[in-house]
Amino acid sequence: MRTTKDMDYIFDLDGTEITIEERQKEIRKEVIDQYVACRKGRKMTQDELARRTGISRPNISRFESGNYNPSLEMMVRMAAALDMTVDVKLVKSEEA
C-alpha cells in the first residue's frame, strides 16, 4: 500500500493500483444490494424494517441509497429483522 497526499492506494493481484475508497464503495454496494434483495424478497417495506429494528426509516433509506456508511450494529439489527445473520470474514486475496 502506498499513500499520497490525497489518496490511499492498494494493489490488486495483477498489480493494478486502486484507491481504498474505490474498494470500499464496491464492497458497500455489494452489501447494500444484498440487504435490499433480502428486504424486497420478504416483501418488507423500509417502514416495516424500521419498526422491527428501531432504526429510523430515513437512515434505512440513506443506507439503501448508498449515502450512509452503516455500523456493524446497524447491519446486525437489520439482518436479524430479515431473519438473517451477518457473516464478516477476511479472505486471502487469491481466494476472493
C-alpha positions as CSV (number, residue, x, y, z in Angstrom):
1,M,0.0,0.0,0.0
2,R,1.2,3.5,-0.8
3,T,-0.1,6.7,0.4
4,T,-0.1,10.1,-1.3
5,K,-1.2,13.4,-0.1
6,D,-4.8,12.8,-1.2
7,M,-5.4,9.1,-1.5
8,D,-4.5,5.7,-0.1
9,Y,-3.8,3.0,-2.6
10,I,-3.9,-0.8,-2.6
11,F,-2.8,-3.1,-5.4
12,D,-4.9,-6.0,-6.6
13,L,-3.4,-9.3,-7.7
14,D,-2.5,-8.2,-11.2
15,G,-0.7,-5.1,-9.8
16,T,-3.5,-2.7,-10.7
17,E,-3.5,0.3,-8.4
18,I,-6.8,1.2,-7.0
19,T,-7.8,3.5,-4.2
20,I,-9.0,2.1,-1.0
21,E,-12.0,4.4,-1.4
22,E,-12.9,2.7,-4.6
23,R,-12.8,-0.7,-3.0
24,Q,-14.9,0.5,0.0
25,K,-17.5,1.7,-2.5
26,E,-17.6,-1.6,-4.3
27,I,-18.0,-3.6,-1.0
28,R,-20.6,-1.2,0.3
29,K,-22.7,-1.6,-2.9
30,E,-22.5,-5.4,-2.7
31,V,-23.7,-5.3,0.9
32,I,-26.5,-2.8,0.1
33,D,-27.6,-4.9,-2.8
34,Q,-27.8,-8.0,-0.5
35,Y,-29.9,-6.1,2.1
36,V,-32.3,-4.7,-0.5
37,A,-32.8,-8.0,-2.2
38,C,-33.5,-9.7,1.2
39,R,-35.9,-7.0,2.2
40,K,-37.8,-7.0,-1.1
41,G,-37.7,-10.8,-1.2
42,R,-39.6,-10.8,2.1
43,K,-42.0,-8.1,0.7
44,M,-41.0,-5.9,3.6
45,T,-41.1,-2.1,3.3
46,Q,-38.5,0.2,4.7
47,D,-41.1,1.3,7.2
48,E,-41.6,-2.2,8.4
49,L,-37.8,-2.8,8.6
50,A,-37.5,0.4,10.6
51,R,-40.3,-0.7,13.0
52,R,-38.6,-4.1,13.5
53,T,-35.1,-2.7,14.0
54,G,-35.7,0.6,15.9
55,I,-33.7,2.3,13.2
56,S,-35.3,5.3,11.6
57,R,-36.7,4.9,8.1
58,P,-34.6,7.8,6.8
59,N,-31.4,6.1,8.0
60,I,-32.5,2.9,6.2
61,S,-33.3,4.8,3.1
62,R,-29.9,6.6,3.2
63,F,-28.2,3.2,3.7
64,E,-30.0,1.7,0.8
65,S,-29.2,4.6,-1.5
66,G,-25.5,4.4,-0.6
67,N,-25.5,7.7,1.3
68,Y,-24.8,6.2,4.7
69,N,-22.0,4.1,6.0
70,P,-23.7,1.7,8.4
71,S,-22.2,0.5,11.7
72,L,-21.8,-3.2,12.2
73,E,-24.5,-2.9,14.9
74,M,-27.0,-1.4,12.3
75,M,-26.2,-4.2,9.8
76,V,-26.7,-6.9,12.5
77,R,-30.0,-5.4,13.6
78,M,-31.3,-5.2,10.0
79,A,-30.2,-8.7,9.3
80,A,-31.9,-10.0,12.4
81,A,-35.1,-8.3,11.4
82,L,-34.8,-10.1,8.0
83,D,-34.3,-13.4,9.7
84,M,-30.7,-13.4,8.6
85,T,-27.2,-13.2,10.2
86,V,-24.2,-11.2,9.2
87,D,-21.0,-13.2,8.4
88,V,-17.9,-11.0,8.2
89,K,-14.7,-12.7,7.3
90,L,-11.3,-11.9,5.9
91,V,-10.3,-13.9,2.8
92,K,-6.9,-14.3,1.2
93,S,-6.9,-12.2,-2.0
94,E,-6.2,-15.2,-4.2
95,E,-9.4,-16.8,-2.8
96,A,-11.6,-13.8,-3.3
